[in-house]
Amino acid sequence: MPAPSAASAEEARQEGFELPAHTSSVARARARLRGRLQHWGFPEELAHTAQLVISEFVTNAVLHTDTVRIACRIHLDAERLRIEVTDEGTQSCAPQPRSAAPEEVNGRGLQLVGALAQRWGVSAHGGRCGRVVWAELGTADGAL
């Protein structure tokens, strides 16, 4: 049996899945990401950061959009892990990072993502105000 080509090895390091826009989907997205990263041999410490990022993105899609389904995509190459969450948006379109008062419990998710990710952003998707919120996390040593 021939060894897998570099292209097929690369294909094996990406996965997409859909979840209903429900609060229970936050834990499901985290678990799916964690399982895939373990399978790929991704460092555990960085996997915790990735789980925080996907949790924030899915939570925001559930709480702050009119979406029915959330699409998640993860892609790992030698230099970075990219996490994408796609939703159908809202009337206001773009997610808005906000400043939370010190006593507030919520409102810091996108600030946390900005502090943890090498890069993050938002891209338009589909009609209305659909969007893809994405973040890129560097691998520890670029050896993956």
C-alpha positions as CSV (number, residue, x, y, z in Angstrom):
1,M,0.0,0.0,0.0
2,P,1.5,3.4,-1.0
3,A,2.3,6.0,1.7
4,P,-0.1,8.9,1.8
5,S,1.0,11.9,-0.3
6,A,1.7,15.3,1.3
7,A,-1.5,16.6,-0.2
8,S,-3.6,13.8,1.5
9,A,-1.8,14.3,4.8
10,E,-2.7,18.0,4.5
11,E,-6.3,17.1,3.8
12,A,-6.4,15.0,6.9
13,R,-5.6,18.1,9.0
14,Q,-8.9,19.9,8.4
15,E,-12.4,19.3,9.4
16,G,-15.7,21.0,9.2
17,F,-18.9,20.3,11.1
18,E,-22.3,21.9,11.7
19,L,-24.2,22.4,15.0
20,P,-27.6,23.8,15.9
21,A,-27.6,27.3,17.3
22,H,-28.2,26.2,20.8
23,T,-26.2,26.8,24.0
24,S,-25.4,23.0,24.2
25,S,-23.4,23.4,21.0
26,V,-20.7,25.4,22.7
27,A,-19.6,22.3,24.7
28,R,-20.0,20.1,21.6
29,A,-17.8,22.4,19.5
30,R,-15.2,22.4,22.2
31,A,-15.2,18.6,22.5
32,R,-15.1,18.1,18.7
33,L,-12.1,20.4,18.4
34,R,-10.3,18.8,21.4
35,G,-10.8,15.3,20.0
36,R,-9.5,16.3,16.5
37,L,-6.5,18.2,18.0
38,Q,-5.6,15.2,20.1
39,H,-5.8,13.0,17.1
40,W,-3.4,15.3,15.2
41,G,-0.9,15.5,18.1
42,F,-1.5,19.2,18.8
43,P,0.2,20.4,22.0
44,E,-2.3,20.2,25.0
45,E,-1.5,23.8,26.2
46,L,-2.3,25.3,22.8
47,A,-5.4,23.1,22.5
48,H,-6.8,24.8,25.6
49,T,-6.4,28.1,24.0
50,A,-8.1,26.8,20.8
51,Q,-11.0,25.5,22.9
52,L,-11.4,29.0,24.5
53,V,-11.5,30.6,21.0
54,I,-14.0,28.2,19.5
55,S,-16.1,28.6,22.7
56,E,-16.2,32.3,22.4
57,F,-17.1,32.2,18.7
58,V,-19.9,29.6,19.0
59,T,-21.3,31.4,22.1
60,N,-21.4,34.7,20.2
61,A,-23.1,33.0,17.3
62,V,-25.7,31.4,19.6
63,L,-26.4,34.5,21.7
64,H,-26.0,37.4,19.3
65,T,-27.2,36.2,15.8
66,D,-30.4,35.0,14.2
67,T,-28.7,31.9,12.9
68,V,-30.3,28.4,13.1
69,R,-27.1,26.4,12.3
70,I,-23.5,27.2,13.0
71,A,-20.7,25.8,10.8
72,C,-17.3,25.3,12.3
73,R,-14.1,24.6,10.4
74,I,-10.6,23.9,11.7
75,H,-7.5,23.7,9.7
76,L,-4.0,22.8,10.9
77,D,-0.7,23.3,9.0
78,A,2.9,23.4,10.2
79,E,2.6,27.1,11.2
80,R,-0.9,27.7,12.5
81,L,-4.3,26.4,13.5
82,R,-7.1,28.3,11.9
83,I,-10.6,28.2,13.6
84,E,-13.6,29.5,11.7
85,V,-17.2,29.8,12.8
86,T,-19.9,30.7,10.3
87,D,-23.3,32.1,11.1
88,E,-26.2,33.7,9.3
89,G,-25.7,37.0,11.1
90,T,-28.1,39.6,12.4
91,Q,-29.5,42.9,11.4
92,S,-26.4,44.7,12.6
93,C,-24.0,42.5,10.7
94,A,-20.5,42.7,12.2
95,P,-19.6,41.5,15.6
96,Q,-18.7,44.4,17.9
97,P,-16.0,44.0,20.5
98,R,-17.1,46.0,23.5
99,S,-15.6,47.3,26.7
100,A,-17.0,45.6,29.7
101,A,-17.0,47.4,33.1
102,P,-14.8,45.7,35.7
103,E,-17.9,44.4,37.6
104,E,-19.5,42.8,34.4
105,V,-19.3,39.1,34.0
106,N,-19.7,39.0,30.2
107,G,-18.4,41.1,27.3
108,R,-14.7,40.3,27.0
109,G,-14.8,37.3,24.6
110,L,-13.5,39.0,21.5
111,Q,-10.9,40.9,23.5
112,L,-9.7,37.6,24.9
113,V,-9.5,36.2,21.3
114,G,-7.6,39.2,20.2
115,A,-5.1,38.7,23.0
116,L,-4.6,35.0,22.4
117,A,-4.6,34.8,18.6
118,Q,-1.9,35.8,16.2
119,R,-4.6,37.2,14.0
120,W,-8.4,37.2,14.0
121,G,-11.1,38.8,11.9
122,V,-14.5,38.7,10.3
123,S,-15.4,38.0,6.7
124,A,-18.7,38.3,5.0
125,H,-20.5,35.1,4.1
126,G,-23.6,34.5,2.0
127,G,-26.6,36.8,2.0
128,R,-28.0,39.1,4.6
129,C,-25.3,39.6,7.2
130,G,-23.8,36.1,7.3
131,R,-20.2,36.1,8.4
132,V,-17.2,33.9,9.2
133,V,-15.4,34.8,12.4
134,W,-11.9,33.4,12.4
135,A,-8.8,33.2,14.4
136,E,-5.3,31.9,13.8
137,L,-3.1,30.5,16.6
138,G,0.5,29.8,16.0
139,T,1.9,26.3,16.7
140,A,4.5,26.1,19.4
141,D,7.5,25.6,17.2
142,G,6.1,25.3,13.7
143,A,6.8,21.5,13.8
144,L,3.3,20.2,13.2
